[in-house]
Amino acid sequence: MQTKLLIGGEFVDALDGATLDVINPYDGSVLAKVAEAKAADVDRAVVAAEKAFPAWKALAAAQRGRLLGKLADAIESHADELAELESRDTGHPIRDTKLLDAPRTAATFRYFAGMADKYQGSVVPVDAGFLNYVLREPVGVVGQIVPWNFPLMFTSWKMGPALAAGNTVVLKPAEITPLTTLRVAELMTEVGFPPGVVNIVPGYGHTAGQRLAEHPGVKKIAFTGSTATGRKIVQASAGNLKRVQLELGGKGANIVFSDAFLPAAINGSAFAIFHNQGQACIAGSRLLLQQDIADQFLEGFLKLAGSIRLGDPLDPRTEMGPLTSQRQQQSVLTYCDVARQQGAQLLLGGRKPAAADLAGGYFVEPTVVKAQPQDRVCQEEVFGPFVAVTTFRDEAEAVAIANSTEYGLGGGLWTSNLQRAHRIAGSMRSGMVWINCYKRVNPGSPFGGVGSSGYGREMGFEAMHDYTDAKSVWVNVDAQIPPHYPR
């Protein structure tokens, strides 16, 4: 395992020698001691990124793309290793990290490898005698902060477009899950990324993250994490009015209409909330059921949820692993208590599993509660294997409930009525909507939210827009003296 900071092309210790304990969430053991970056280390990393920026910006876009393509190849070659490391570090089952996380990471870098020399400026039709063209230029040094729930995948989501556009990067992985990001950093040095183009500084949010957000040399900060921390990022960034991109919390509404194909809706709804132990900002954590099918749906859903196999994340048979930290486990269990206190009906789970082989890990049973739309568990992000069920009568009530939180990241619906599907998708206040599916992502499809779920977009052309500035250039093509100049 790589355990040092990457600054200026070299893996180095923190200036003060401090380290972080990285814990295995399955058994509580220490996986590694990783160098802990603080403000002075972030300063070193920004200096290295500033030094590397002019040459990286000037490098042919096709060459930047070739390096990103080589990185995608390297990730595919080391996919099993990365998947295992991700499972050890996060508790995410190996069946998912092999099938989804590692392939998606490679695919994202490959997508932006292709984008590097295809992201174009434009020509604007203006007055006769003039040419006006628009250049897209990199913003400079970009600070990036990735969360602990999908660290491998989010590393590619953040770095892919930034590097393709010609920016240099200082990236802070979450202090509890830095291992796969550091391994990707090793692969980047091996395939030939120039020193200083990418710098990795694991550390705490209140030290390394704070300094990165406030640093005058950082021209943009991109953050994925909680809404509360996102607000702090905005405040810290105000010093030099740097550009801010935020992908924050969610409270996804997953609506099932009476005409839905229930077997697919049941399976899809279980994936929506229990994949990665519910630790996803886009999780379908509010399950809205039309009244006349609610009992039938719940019968199948509870049976499926109760059959989910909890266990060692490295066991291919495991369907749900531990939560990523003891702190998150306690947070989810606290929300189980809140649900009981507010009169919600506990239908399943709500506790640690009793099995002896799971006692050392940060597990919470798949939990299903019946609650009212105004209850805390329907308004606040639990971020665990916890779904709140409510019922509705008609489309209008479903949309009203779906839009009744401060969040607006992802949501879904299940119906066989095509007209209804488009009506509801257009009415939901959400950056993403899935119809008869849930949690589908692709490197070309914009990912982000509205309201307290943040602003700006990951992925696709929108991401390239967010990592570049537009420069408008005017040329007088007909005469040396403009026509309106007094003669």
PLY file of the C-alpha trace (Angstrom):
ply
format ascii 1.0
element vertex 487
property float x
property float y
property float z
element edge 486
property int vertex1
property int vertex2
end_header
0.00 0.00 0.00
1.16 3.51 -0.78
0.94 5.55 2.44
2.69 8.83 1.62
1.60 12.14 0.15
2.20 12.76 -3.55
3.68 16.23 -4.01
5.60 17.39 -7.07
5.96 13.88 -8.45
7.41 12.38 -5.25
5.82 10.36 -2.46
6.79 12.10 0.75
5.99 12.17 4.46
4.02 15.00 6.01
6.26 17.84 7.12
5.53 17.16 10.78
5.61 13.38 10.37
1.94 12.98 11.37
0.00 9.92 10.25
-3.61 8.73 10.07
-4.85 5.28 11.05
-6.88 3.72 8.23
-9.32 1.23 9.75
-10.77 -1.94 8.25
-14.54 -1.54 8.85
-15.09 -5.31 8.85
-13.06 -6.04 11.97
-11.79 -2.72 13.31
-8.13 -3.54 12.62
-5.63 -0.96 11.34
-5.05 -1.38 7.61
-2.34 1.24 7.29
-0.84 4.39 8.73
-1.04 7.09 6.08
0.76 10.44 6.09
-1.56 13.19 7.32
-1.39 16.40 5.30
-1.88 19.69 7.11
-1.92 23.28 5.90
1.82 23.43 5.24
1.67 20.26 3.16
-1.24 21.64 1.13
0.83 24.79 0.53
3.66 22.63 -0.85
1.23 20.78 -3.11
-0.28 24.00 -4.48
3.18 25.37 -5.26
4.00 22.16 -7.14
0.73 22.36 -9.08
1.32 26.04 -9.95
4.79 25.20 -11.22
3.47 22.36 -13.39
0.48 24.27 -14.80
2.06 26.27 -17.68
3.63 23.23 -19.32
0.56 21.02 -18.76
-1.72 23.69 -20.23
0.59 24.07 -23.24
0.82 20.31 -23.84
-1.12 19.20 -26.89
-4.62 18.14 -25.87
-4.13 14.85 -27.69
-1.09 14.13 -25.54
-3.03 14.81 -22.37
-5.62 12.40 -23.71
-3.02 9.74 -24.39
-1.80 9.90 -20.79
-5.35 9.58 -19.48
-5.86 6.62 -21.82
-2.70 4.96 -20.48
-4.01 5.48 -16.97
-7.31 3.82 -17.92
-5.33 0.86 -19.29
-3.31 0.63 -16.08
-6.45 0.71 -13.94
-7.96 -2.11 -15.99
-4.74 -4.12 -15.61
-4.87 -3.63 -11.83
-8.66 -3.82 -11.51
-8.74 -6.82 -9.15
-6.11 -5.26 -6.89
-7.96 -1.94 -6.78
-11.30 -3.64 -6.15
-9.88 -5.60 -3.21
-8.21 -2.53 -1.74
-11.47 -0.56 -2.07
-13.40 -3.32 -0.32
-10.92 -3.50 2.54
-10.91 0.26 2.98
-14.64 1.02 2.62
-16.50 -2.24 3.43
-18.09 -2.22 -0.01
-18.63 -5.86 -1.13
-16.05 -7.20 -3.58
-18.79 -8.28 -5.99
-19.67 -4.59 -6.43
-16.17 -3.13 -6.47
-15.19 -5.64 -9.19
-18.38 -5.28 -11.22
-18.98 -1.53 -10.82
-16.36 0.59 -9.06
-13.13 -0.46 -10.79
-14.63 -0.67 -14.32
-16.41 2.67 -13.90
-13.16 4.29 -12.77
-11.34 3.11 -15.88
-14.29 4.08 -18.10
-14.37 7.62 -16.72
-10.68 8.23 -17.33
-11.06 6.72 -20.81
-14.03 8.94 -21.61
-12.14 12.10 -20.71
-9.06 10.82 -22.52
-11.18 10.96 -25.64
-12.69 14.30 -24.67
-9.33 16.06 -24.27
-8.85 16.90 -27.97
-12.55 17.10 -28.87
-13.72 19.79 -26.48
-13.90 22.78 -28.80
-14.41 26.49 -28.70
-16.93 28.21 -30.95
-17.46 30.99 -33.48
-20.21 33.51 -32.79
-22.13 35.14 -35.68
-21.59 38.90 -35.20
-21.57 42.12 -37.25
-20.18 42.02 -40.79
-16.48 42.73 -40.91
-15.72 41.07 -37.59
-14.82 37.60 -36.43
-15.67 36.60 -32.87
-14.43 33.29 -31.54
-14.55 31.78 -28.06
-11.66 29.85 -26.53
-12.09 27.43 -23.62
-9.10 27.71 -21.30
-8.25 25.77 -18.13
-8.85 27.66 -14.90
-5.48 26.76 -13.35
-4.80 24.88 -10.11
-7.91 22.98 -9.01
-8.52 21.79 -5.45
-10.61 18.64 -5.21
-12.07 16.90 -2.16
-13.53 13.41 -2.57
-15.76 11.58 -0.06
-15.31 8.27 1.71
-18.21 6.31 0.22
-16.89 5.74 -3.33
-13.29 7.02 -3.14
-11.93 5.14 -6.16
-14.75 6.12 -8.49
-14.95 9.73 -7.34
-11.21 10.15 -7.84
-11.78 9.57 -11.56
-14.91 11.74 -11.64
-12.95 14.65 -10.23
-9.57 14.27 -11.92
-10.69 13.09 -15.38
-12.29 16.31 -16.67
-9.92 18.60 -14.78
-6.84 17.04 -16.34
-8.36 16.68 -19.79
-9.13 20.41 -19.79
-5.51 21.27 -18.94
-5.74 22.03 -15.22
-3.38 20.78 -12.53
-4.81 19.18 -9.42
-4.39 19.04 -5.65
-6.76 16.33 -4.44
-7.65 15.48 -0.85
-9.14 12.02 -0.34
-11.18 11.40 2.80
-8.98 10.69 5.79
-10.68 7.34 6.43
-10.46 5.97 2.85
-7.33 7.23 1.06
-5.80 3.94 -0.08
-7.20 3.47 -3.60
-6.65 7.13 -4.47
-3.00 6.78 -3.49
-2.72 3.61 -5.58
-4.15 5.44 -8.58
-1.57 8.17 -7.93
1.16 5.54 -8.15
-0.22 4.36 -11.47
-0.27 7.94 -12.74
3.41 8.37 -12.01
4.15 5.03 -13.65
2.39 5.90 -16.92
4.20 9.23 -17.19
2.17 12.10 -15.79
4.59 15.01 -15.29
5.58 15.91 -11.72
3.18 18.30 -10.03
0.28 17.81 -12.43
-1.45 15.68 -9.79
-0.81 16.02 -6.04
-2.54 13.90 -3.38
-2.87 15.15 0.22
-4.88 12.90 2.57
-5.92 14.76 5.69
-8.78 16.03 7.81
-11.35 18.44 6.49
-10.78 21.05 9.20
-7.06 21.26 8.39
-6.11 20.09 4.88
-9.58 20.62 3.44
-9.94 24.07 4.99
-6.57 25.19 3.64
-7.33 23.86 0.17
-10.66 25.70 0.08
-9.20 29.01 1.24
-5.84 28.87 -0.60
-5.38 31.92 -2.86
-3.44 29.85 -5.39
-6.37 27.49 -5.96
-8.65 28.81 -8.72
-11.47 26.30 -8.29
-12.59 23.99 -5.50
-14.66 20.89 -6.30
-16.19 19.12 -3.33
-18.35 16.04 -2.86
-19.72 15.44 0.62
-22.26 16.66 3.14
-24.35 19.78 2.71
-23.10 21.18 6.02
-19.47 20.88 4.92
-20.36 22.28 1.51
-21.53 25.51 3.16
-18.19 25.78 4.96
-16.38 25.26 1.64
-18.28 28.20 0.12
-17.35 30.44 3.06
-13.69 29.43 2.96
-13.47 29.95 -0.81
-14.64 33.56 -0.70
-11.17 34.98 -0.05
-10.12 34.88 -3.70
-13.61 34.35 -5.18
-12.56 30.99 -6.55
-15.03 28.96 -8.57
-16.92 26.41 -6.46
-18.50 23.14 -7.54
-20.53 21.21 -4.96
-22.09 17.75 -5.09
-23.79 17.44 -1.72
-26.39 15.44 0.15
-29.57 13.89 -1.16
-32.85 12.43 -0.01
-33.93 10.62 -3.14
-37.64 9.96 -3.67
-38.29 6.59 -5.31
-41.93 6.55 -6.48
-43.80 3.33 -7.31
-47.12 3.72 -9.12
-49.82 1.08 -9.15
-49.22 0.26 -12.83
-45.51 -0.53 -12.28
-44.10 -3.98 -12.98
-43.70 -4.84 -9.31
-40.96 -7.52 -9.47
-38.65 -5.06 -11.24
-39.67 -2.20 -8.96
-39.00 -4.29 -5.84
-35.56 -5.36 -6.99
-34.67 -1.91 -8.28
-35.84 -0.22 -5.10
-33.75 -2.57 -2.98
-30.68 -1.75 -5.07
-31.51 1.94 -4.81
-31.18 1.95 -1.03
-29.08 -1.05 0.01
-26.27 -0.87 -2.57
-23.07 0.18 -0.77
-24.95 -0.12 2.54
-27.05 2.90 1.56
-23.98 5.13 1.70
-24.76 7.06 -1.47
-25.94 10.61 -1.96
-28.29 9.41 -4.71
-29.75 6.53 -2.69
-33.49 6.02 -2.99
-33.94 6.59 0.73
-37.61 7.65 0.52
-39.88 4.96 -0.90
-43.21 6.42 -2.04
-45.87 3.77 -2.74
-49.27 4.30 -4.34
-51.85 3.21 -1.79
-53.52 0.41 -3.72
-50.28 -1.56 -4.23
-48.46 -0.60 -1.03
-49.18 -3.81 0.90
-48.35 -6.06 -2.05
-45.12 -4.18 -2.73
-44.02 -4.21 0.90
-44.59 -7.94 1.20
-42.08 -8.59 -1.56
-39.72 -5.78 -0.58
-39.45 -6.83 3.06
-38.85 -10.42 2.05
-36.03 -9.36 -0.26
-34.50 -6.92 2.24
-34.60 -9.52 4.98
-32.72 -12.01 2.78
-29.74 -9.76 2.02
-26.53 -11.55 2.97
-24.34 -9.51 5.33
-20.72 -10.53 5.73
-17.05 -10.12 4.94
-16.77 -7.63 2.04
-14.05 -9.82 0.49
-16.42 -12.80 0.30
-17.99 -12.91 -3.20
-21.25 -14.13 -1.61
-21.62 -11.00 0.54
-24.36 -8.65 -0.67
-23.98 -5.97 2.01
-20.88 -5.19 4.01
-20.25 -3.00 7.05
-20.67 0.75 7.05
-17.40 2.50 6.36
-16.80 3.82 9.88
-17.94 3.31 13.43
-19.07 6.93 13.46
-21.39 6.31 10.52
-22.72 3.12 12.11
-23.62 5.06 15.24
-25.21 7.83 13.19
-27.51 5.38 11.41
-28.47 3.66 14.67
-29.27 7.08 16.14
-31.71 7.70 13.27
-33.32 4.34 14.06
-33.95 5.69 17.57
-35.26 8.97 16.14
-37.73 7.05 13.98
-39.05 5.17 17.01
-39.31 8.37 19.06
-41.32 10.11 16.33
-43.79 7.25 16.08
-42.59 5.62 12.87
-43.44 1.95 12.43
-40.34 -0.22 12.31
-40.95 -2.92 9.71
-37.45 -4.43 9.52
-34.00 -4.09 11.06
-33.09 -1.03 13.09
-30.19 -2.62 14.95
-26.79 -4.23 14.74
-26.90 -7.83 13.49
-26.77 -10.49 16.18
-24.50 -12.92 14.32
-21.22 -13.44 16.16
-19.12 -13.28 12.99
-20.36 -9.73 12.34
-19.91 -8.38 15.87
-16.50 -6.84 15.19
-17.66 -4.85 12.17
-19.63 -1.65 11.67
-22.81 -3.37 10.48
-26.42 -2.22 10.57
-29.23 -4.49 9.42
-31.26 -3.45 6.37
-33.86 -1.16 7.94
-37.35 -0.27 6.70
-39.68 2.13 8.53
-43.12 3.58 7.78
-43.04 7.31 8.43
-44.73 10.58 7.57
-43.25 12.99 5.00
-42.57 15.61 7.67
-40.68 13.23 9.98
-36.94 13.76 10.41
-36.12 10.43 8.79
-37.97 11.62 5.67
-36.28 15.03 5.65
-32.69 14.38 6.77
-30.05 12.30 5.03
-29.42 9.09 7.01
-26.72 7.74 4.68
-27.12 4.09 5.54
-29.23 0.98 4.80
-32.33 2.81 5.98
-35.43 3.50 3.89
-38.50 5.50 4.96
-41.78 4.35 3.38
-44.79 6.63 2.80
-47.92 6.24 0.68
-49.69 8.56 -1.75
-53.02 8.71 -3.57
-52.30 10.30 -6.94
-49.64 11.94 -9.10
-50.06 15.37 -7.54
-49.50 14.06 -4.03
-46.53 11.96 -5.14
-44.81 14.98 -6.68
-45.59 17.15 -3.66
-44.02 14.59 -1.30
-41.04 14.05 -3.61
-40.34 17.79 -3.69
-40.90 18.38 0.04
-37.24 18.27 1.15
-34.41 20.79 0.79
-32.49 18.34 -1.39
-32.68 17.82 -5.14
-30.04 15.35 -6.29
-31.57 12.13 -7.64
-34.99 10.51 -7.75
-36.82 7.76 -9.56
-40.19 6.41 -10.55
-41.70 3.14 -11.67
-44.65 3.06 -14.07
-45.79 1.48 -17.33
-47.45 4.70 -18.47
-45.08 6.58 -20.79
-46.93 9.89 -20.57
-46.95 9.74 -16.77
-43.25 8.91 -16.74
-42.36 12.07 -18.63
-44.80 14.22 -16.65
-43.36 13.14 -13.33
-39.75 13.39 -14.52
-40.42 16.96 -15.59
-42.12 17.81 -12.29
-39.50 16.43 -9.88
-37.12 19.05 -8.49
-34.03 16.97 -9.01
-30.80 17.04 -10.99
-31.30 13.44 -12.11
-34.36 11.23 -12.60
-34.45 7.52 -13.32
-37.51 5.90 -14.92
-37.99 2.16 -14.28
-34.41 1.95 -13.01
-32.28 3.64 -10.37
-28.69 4.87 -9.83
-27.62 4.53 -13.45
-24.51 6.62 -14.22
-22.30 7.11 -17.26
-19.21 9.28 -17.90
-21.09 11.17 -20.61
-24.19 11.92 -18.51
-24.22 15.01 -16.24
-24.33 14.22 -12.52
-25.33 16.79 -9.91
-28.18 18.42 -8.09
-30.15 21.53 -7.17
-31.13 23.16 -3.90
-29.16 21.89 -0.91
-27.71 19.15 -3.11
-25.28 21.65 -4.58
-24.46 23.11 -7.98
-22.22 22.36 -10.93
-22.00 19.01 -12.66
-19.69 16.04 -12.81
-19.27 14.11 -16.08
-19.82 14.88 -19.73
-19.49 18.21 -21.52
-20.93 19.99 -18.47
-17.91 18.92 -16.43
-15.53 20.30 -19.08
-17.45 23.60 -18.99
-17.00 23.71 -15.22
-13.23 23.21 -15.50
-12.67 25.88 -18.15
-13.16 29.64 -18.62
-14.57 31.14 -21.79
-12.39 33.77 -23.51
-14.09 35.86 -26.20
-11.74 37.13 -28.97
-12.81 39.82 -31.47
-11.00 40.36 -34.80
-11.59 43.18 -37.28
-11.19 41.30 -40.55
-12.10 44.06 -43.06
-10.03 47.09 -42.20
-7.42 48.42 -39.85
-9.80 51.13 -38.64
-13.22 50.07 -37.30
-16.11 51.34 -39.50
-17.58 53.44 -36.67
-14.29 55.27 -35.97
-14.57 59.00 -36.84
-12.51 59.89 -39.93
0 1
1 2
2 3
3 4
4 5
5 6
6 7
7 8
8 9
9 10
10 11
11 12
12 13
13 14
14 15
15 16
16 17
17 18
18 19
19 20
20 21
21 22
22 23
23 24
24 25
25 26
26 27
27 28
28 29
29 30
30 31
31 32
32 33
33 34
34 35
35 36
36 37
37 38
38 39
39 40
40 41
41 42
42 43
43 44
44 45
45 46
46 47
47 48
48 49
49 50
50 51
51 52
52 53
53 54
54 55
55 56
56 57
57 58
58 59
59 60
60 61
61 62
62 63
63 64
64 65
65 66
66 67
67 68
68 69
69 70
70 71
71 72
72 73
73 74
74 75
75 76
76 77
77 78
78 79
79 80
80 81
81 82
82 83
83 84
84 85
85 86
86 87
87 88
88 89
89 90
90 91
91 92
92 93
93 94
94 95
95 96
96 97
97 98
98 99
99 100
100 101
101 102
102 103
103 104
104 105
105 106
106 107
107 108
108 109
109 110
110 111
111 112
112 113
113 114
114 115
115 116
116 117
117 118
118 119
119 120
120 121
121 122
122 123
123 124
124 125
125 126
126 127
127 128
128 129
129 130
130 131
131 132
132 133
133 134
134 135
135 136
136 137
137 138
138 139
139 140
140 141
141 142
142 143
143 144
144 145
145 146
146 147
147 148
148 149
149 150
150 151
151 152
152 153
153 154
154 155
155 156
156 157
157 158
158 159
159 160
160 161
161 162
162 163
163 164
164 165
165 166
166 167
167 168
168 169
169 170
170 171
171 172
172 173
173 174
174 175
175 176
176 177
177 178
178 179
179 180
180 181
181 182
182 183
183 184
184 185
185 186
186 187
187 188
188 189
189 190
190 191
191 192
192 193
193 194
194 195
195 196
196 197
197 198
198 199
199 200
200 201
201 202
202 203
203 204
204 205
205 206
206 207
207 208
208 209
209 210
210 211
211 212
212 213
213 214
214 215
215 216
216 217
217 218
218 219
219 220
220 221
221 222
222 223
223 224
224 225
225 226
226 227
227 228
228 229
229 230
230 231
231 232
232 233
233 234
234 235
235 236
236 237
237 238
238 239
239 240
240 241
241 242
242 243
243 244
244 245
245 246
246 247
247 248
248 249
249 250
250 251
251 252
252 253
253 254
254 255
255 256
256 257
257 258
258 259
259 260
260 261
261 262
262 263
263 264
264 265
265 266
266 267
267 268
268 269
269 270
270 271
271 272
272 273
273 274
274 275
275 276
276 277
277 278
278 279
279 280
280 281
281 282
282 283
283 284
284 285
285 286
286 287
287 288
288 289
289 290
290 291
291 292
292 293
293 294
294 295
295 296
296 297
297 298
298 299
299 300
300 301
301 302
302 303
303 304
304 305
305 306
306 307
307 308
308 309
309 310
310 311
311 312
312 313
313 314
314 315
315 316
316 317
317 318
318 319
319 320
320 321
321 322
322 323
323 324
324 325
325 326
326 327
327 328
328 329
329 330
330 331
331 332
332 333
333 334
334 335
335 336
336 337
337 338
338 339
339 340
340 341
341 342
342 343
343 344
344 345
345 346
346 347
347 348
348 349
349 350
350 351
351 352
352 353
353 354
354 355
355 356
356 357
357 358
358 359
359 360
360 361
361 362
362 363
363 364
364 365
365 366
366 367
367 368
368 369
369 370
370 371
371 372
372 373
373 374
374 375
375 376
376 377
377 378
378 379
379 380
380 381
381 382
382 383
383 384
384 385
385 386
386 387
387 388
388 389
389 390
390 391
391 392
392 393
393 394
394 395
395 396
396 397
397 398
398 399
399 400
400 401
401 402
402 403
403 404
404 405
405 406
406 407
407 408
408 409
409 410
410 411
411 412
412 413
413 414
414 415
415 416
416 417
417 418
418 419
419 420
420 421
421 422
422 423
423 424
424 425
425 426
426 427
427 428
428 429
429 430
430 431
431 432
432 433
433 434
434 435
435 436
436 437
437 438
438 439
439 440
440 441
441 442
442 443
443 444
444 445
445 446
446 447
447 448
448 449
449 450
450 451
451 452
452 453
453 454
454 455
455 456
456 457
457 458
458 459
459 460
460 461
461 462
462 463
463 464
464 465
465 466
466 467
467 468
468 469
469 470
470 471
471 472
472 473
473 474
474 475
475 476
476 477
477 478
478 479
479 480
480 481
481 482
482 483
483 484
484 485
485 486
